[in-house]
Amino acid sequence: MQQALPAIILLAHGSRDPLWRAPIEAVAAQIPGRMVRCAYLELCAPSLAQAVHQLIAEGAAHITVAPMFLGMGKHAREDLPRLVAQLRTEHPDVQFHVQPAVGEDARVVQLLAHIAAETPTS
């Protein structure tokens, strides 16, 4: 029997501008040794469901969704739980874990404050 592989989906809002995706994709590139996909709620692909289907096809059975939002807005509070509930129904053999929005993590808040308070060099 094949071992169930863990996977991560970095979920962001989405934009029609392809350059907007670069920071999310840069985060994905910094996660070694795991199956990682970027997914978007709207305006670009792949969607959360599409990313989940890709990962399951590659053998994922444990999927962590990391919302790449600064706060717990409507998308994180309402849309994401609804989407994950639907995915759990469609894929009962897959374990889903949803992390809090990254902006809710004290480490991110501290880093953002540090960056904002830096003295300009020019």
Buried (B, 14 or more C-beta within 10 A) or exposed (E): EEEEBBBBBBBBBBEEEEEBBEEBEEBBEEEEEEBBBBBBBEEBEBBBBEBBBBBBEEEBBBBBBBBBBBEBBEBBEEBBEEBBEEBEEEBEEBBBEBBEBBBBEEEEEEEEEEEEEEEEEE
